[in-house]
Amino acid sequence: MAVLGGKWKPLIVYHLANGPKRTGELRRLVTNVSEKMLIQHLKELSDDGLIRRIDFQTVPPHVEYELTDFGRKLTERLAPLCEWGTHHGAEVARIVEKRIKAA
């Protein structure tokens, strides 16, 4: 949990499991994340060695993010959790809705 703490990091890692993504692609895939939070989490994941930032040194800037071997090993462990979430999506949505109403 030390490296995946935060609301958006597991989703970022999940989407990178299918291959490298540009920042804009990740912004579209990880819905409702702010630009600031996305950039912050990408930097932290990179600093922690889960993802690699690839800067193509072009104008306009072209930057991609991909999983490192360390990050790929983590996704192998996250896959069953993602499957559980998909299987129980409706129940999870009810729990989230209940929490929002209670807040």
QUIDANOR-V264747 format. One record per residue. N is the residue number from 1. RES is the residue in one small letter. SS is DSSP state (H for helix, E for strand, C for the rest). PHI is phi in degrees with one decimal (* if undefined). D_LAST is the distance of its C-alpha to the last C-alpha in Angstrom with 2 decimals. Layout:
((N | RES | SS | PHI | D_LAST) (N | RES | SS | PHI | D_LAST))
This chain:
((1 | m | C | * | 24.64) (2 | a | C | -62.2 | 26.14) (3 | v | C | -96.1 | 27.29) (4 | l | C | -112.5 | 24.56) (5 | g | C | -61.4 | 21.49) (6 | g | C | 117.1 | 19.05) (7 | k | C | -68.7 | 17.27) (8 | w | C | -102.7 | 20.39) (9 | k | H | -58.4 | 23.39) (10 | p | H | -60.0 | 23.78) (11 | l | H | -69.0 | 23.79) (12 | i | H | -62.2 | 26.32) (13 | v | H | -61.3 | 28.49) (14 | y | H | -57.3 | 28.29) (15 | h | H | -71.0 | 29.55) (16 | l | H | -76.7 | 32.24) (17 | a | C | -63.4 | 33.57) (18 | n | C | -91.5 | 35.37) (19 | g | C | 124.3 | 37.22) (20 | p | C | -58.9 | 37.06) (21 | k | E | -137.1 | 34.77) (22 | r | E | -82.2 | 34.83) (23 | t | H | -57.6 | 31.85) (24 | g | H | -62.1 | 31.60) (25 | e | H | -63.1 | 31.67) (26 | l | H | -64.1 | 28.81) (27 | r | H | -60.9 | 26.77) (28 | r | H | -72.6 | 27.38) (29 | l | H | -75.4 | 26.78) (30 | v | C | -94.4 | 23.52) (31 | t | C | -66.2 | 21.63) (32 | n | C | 72.9 | 18.96) (33 | v | C | -84.4 | 20.10) (34 | s | C | -77.5 | 21.28) (35 | e | H | -57.5 | 24.95) (36 | k | H | -59.5 | 24.37) (37 | m | H | -68.4 | 22.12) (38 | l | H | -61.1 | 24.58) (39 | i | H | -61.9 | 27.53) (40 | q | H | -61.6 | 26.02) (41 | h | H | -67.3 | 25.33) (42 | l | H | -61.2 | 28.77) (43 | k | H | -64.2 | 30.40) (44 | e | H | -64.5 | 28.79) (45 | l | H | -63.6 | 29.72) (46 | s | H | -68.0 | 33.18) (47 | d | H | -60.4 | 33.56) (48 | d | C | -83.7 | 32.65) (49 | g | C | 85.3 | 35.29) (50 | l | C | -84.4 | 33.24) (51 | i | E | -129.4 | 34.13) (52 | r | E | -120.0 | 37.08) (53 | r | E | -94.6 | 37.12) (54 | i | E | -111.0 | 40.26) (55 | d | E | -104.1 | 41.48) (56 | f | C | -81.3 | 44.36) (57 | q | C | 52.6 | 45.59) (58 | t | C | -120.6 | 46.08) (59 | v | C | -121.6 | 45.70) (60 | p | C | -67.6 | 43.30) (61 | p | C | -58.4 | 41.20) (62 | h | C | -129.5 | 40.69) (63 | v | E | -127.0 | 38.35) (64 | e | E | -126.1 | 37.25) (65 | y | E | -123.4 | 35.21) (66 | e | E | -142.2 | 36.25) (67 | l | E | -73.4 | 35.58) (68 | t | C | -85.5 | 37.92) (69 | d | H | -59.2 | 39.49) (70 | f | H | -59.6 | 36.95) (71 | g | H | -67.2 | 34.11) (72 | r | H | -64.2 | 35.91) (73 | k | H | -64.2 | 36.17) (74 | l | H | -65.9 | 32.42) (75 | t | H | -63.2 | 31.90) (76 | e | H | -62.1 | 34.27) (77 | r | H | -80.4 | 31.94) (78 | l | H | -79.9 | 28.81) (79 | a | H | -53.1 | 30.52) (80 | p | H | -61.8 | 29.95) (81 | l | H | -65.5 | 26.20) (82 | c | H | -63.5 | 26.16) (83 | e | H | -62.3 | 28.23) (84 | w | H | -60.2 | 25.86) (85 | g | H | -61.4 | 22.92) (86 | t | H | -66.0 | 25.20) (87 | h | H | -66.2 | 26.36) (88 | h | C | -110.9 | 22.93) (89 | g | H | -55.2 | 21.20) (90 | a | H | -65.0 | 20.23) (91 | e | H | -66.7 | 18.74) (92 | v | H | -62.5 | 16.78) (93 | a | H | -61.2 | 15.50) (94 | r | H | -63.7 | 14.37) (95 | i | H | -63.2 | 12.51) (96 | v | H | -62.2 | 10.75) (97 | e | H | -61.4 | 10.05) (98 | k | H | -61.8 | 8.78) (99 | r | H | -64.7 | 6.25) (100 | i | H | -64.7 | 5.27) (101 | k | H | -65.9 | 5.53) (102 | a | H | -74.0 | 3.82) (103 | a | C | -76.6 | 0.00))
